Amino acid sequence: MERRIFTAAHELGHLLLHKDAYQLDQAQEVKQEEVEANCFAGYFLMPEEVISKDGATGARFPWAIVGRSGRR
């Protein structure tokens, strides 16, 4: 069940982060998008206090998207 939840959050990350980038002929971009979607899913599912404790600022990570997506 946890894997399904992560997969759903991963796909949500694609929808929010890469909505205009579905060109499968660019393998490098696709690989980077997978990394970003995994990162999104991890932070989306991680309890807020863990993120704060770790000091996860992720300058390149679009935190505003996580906030708009219904995060606590």
PLY file of the C-alpha trace (Angstrom):
ply
format ascii 1.0
element vertex 72
property float x
property float y
property float z
element edge 71
property int vertex1
property int vertex2
end_header
0.00 0.00 0.00
2.83 2.44 0.82
4.33 1.89 -2.63
1.01 2.75 -4.27
0.75 5.95 -2.26
4.30 6.94 -3.23
3.56 6.13 -6.88
0.43 8.29 -6.78
2.40 11.17 -5.24
5.15 10.65 -7.85
2.62 10.94 -10.67
1.09 14.01 -9.00
4.59 15.48 -9.04
4.73 14.94 -12.80
1.38 16.64 -13.27
2.39 19.65 -11.20
6.06 19.97 -12.15
6.13 18.84 -15.78
2.71 19.54 -17.24
4.19 21.03 -20.42
7.13 18.64 -20.85
5.85 15.39 -22.33
8.31 14.89 -25.19
9.58 11.35 -24.78
12.27 11.71 -27.44
14.45 13.64 -24.99
15.74 10.88 -22.69
17.89 13.12 -20.47
14.98 15.42 -19.69
12.76 12.45 -18.91
15.38 11.06 -16.51
15.62 14.44 -14.74
11.82 14.62 -14.56
11.74 11.20 -12.86
14.27 12.38 -10.27
12.24 15.54 -9.65
8.95 13.61 -9.38
10.54 11.21 -6.89
11.81 14.15 -4.86
8.37 15.76 -4.95
6.71 12.51 -3.83
9.16 12.07 -0.97
8.69 15.58 0.37
4.94 15.52 -0.27
4.57 12.40 1.86
7.15 13.29 4.52
5.78 14.76 7.77
6.36 18.51 7.90
8.31 18.29 11.17
10.83 15.94 9.55
11.40 18.38 6.68
11.86 21.25 9.15
14.23 19.20 11.33
16.38 18.19 8.36
16.51 21.77 7.19
15.53 20.62 3.72
15.50 23.89 1.84
16.18 22.53 -1.64
16.89 25.79 -3.41
16.04 24.20 -6.76
12.90 22.47 -5.50
9.64 24.34 -6.23
8.26 24.36 -2.68
5.36 26.61 -3.68
3.94 23.79 -5.79
3.96 21.46 -2.80
2.15 24.12 -0.78
-0.49 24.66 -3.45
-1.12 20.93 -3.75
-2.77 20.64 -0.35
0.17 19.94 1.95
-0.71 20.48 5.59
0 1
1 2
2 3
3 4
4 5
5 6
6 7
7 8
8 9
9 10
10 11
11 12
12 13
13 14
14 15
15 16
16 17
17 18
18 19
19 20
20 21
21 22
22 23
23 24
24 25
25 26
26 27
27 28
28 29
29 30
30 31
31 32
32 33
33 34
34 35
35 36
36 37
37 38
38 39
39 40
40 41
41 42
42 43
43 44
44 45
45 46
46 47
47 48
48 49
49 50
50 51
51 52
52 53
53 54
54 55
55 56
56 57
57 58
58 59
59 60
60 61
61 62
62 63
63 64
64 65
65 66
66 67
67 68
68 69
69 70
70 71
